[in-house]
Amino acid sequence: MQEEFEFVRLVGNERRVGSLLADVSRHWHGGKERFLIVSPHDDDAVLGAGLLIQLAKRENVPVQILIVTDGSMGYCSPEEKDTIAQIRYDESLECYQGLGVPKENILWLGFPDCRLNEYRGRIPAETDNPPAISGFTGLQNNFTYYLREINPTQCFLPTSNDLHPDHRIIYDEFLISLFHSAGNIWPELGKPLDKVPYVHTFAVYCDFAAPPTLRMRTPNSYLENKLKAIAAFRSQKQISSLIENVRHCGPEEYLRAIDFRLYHPARYRNQFEEKKAIGPLR
């Protein structure tokens, strides 16, 4: 039975092993660490990072959950069609508070479920355009605001390889928002970040776009807590199959680090230079 904590990070040809996240992290900020987990739908964060949330608490790292959509298309019975958004909101609070996340750290953006294409970018807000911040709506507007407000050191979101369109849209919109949040654009959304946070992806429905770079193993009690938290989404009738998949995988999760580097021509210069032949040794 797995009763120890083990973290393994692959960095090039190096294999870093430790019993704490801090032991294997590329850049750890100690008491300044803050995690932001972006959850396209309310249950995505617990499915892909339910162990990570608990592990952060173990190392005294504050976690904030940013739930992007309102869950309004998640009804499984006609009777819940008009009430499912409130039901899923309540289930989200039960789920993440059960993993140790304070209620005030569970942020519900409320973008319309299955309509995220309409909210790409930044759009002047109208009276029927939720959710508005500083007179604008749109994913980039809200992501930029919350990145500046929270100022996380590390961010986590589903892989771009996920089958669900909402996950792919949010991946693209969040990454460009990292660029916005560190610049001077849209000053009404807050002070620009001094440093772009590190970004990691987790898997929910589909495999990673490329192999993960971090494996986390925990005691089985952490897995049981994760399963109990997932089960809070009682309105989602298909959740039972996902619970069985999580149980079968055991007390481990995987993450992939994403390199967020701006273009610099000098990085490619040497490969185009003429190579001088080496003469014979004498």
Secondary structure, 3 states (H helix, E strand, C coil): CCCCCEEEEEECCEEEEECCHHHHCCCCCHHHCCEEEEECCCCHHHHHHHHHHHHHHHCCCCEEEEEEECCCCCCCCHHHCCCHHHHHHHHHHHHHHHCCCCHHHEEEEEECCCCHHHHCCCEECCCCCCCCECCEECHHHHHHHHHHHHCCCEEEEECCCCCCHHHHHHHHHHHHHHHHHCCCCCHHHCCCCCCCCEEEEECCCCCCCCCCCEEEECCHHHHHHHHHHHCCCCCCCCHHHHHHHHHHHCCEEEEEEECCCCCCHHHHCHHHCCCCCCCCCC
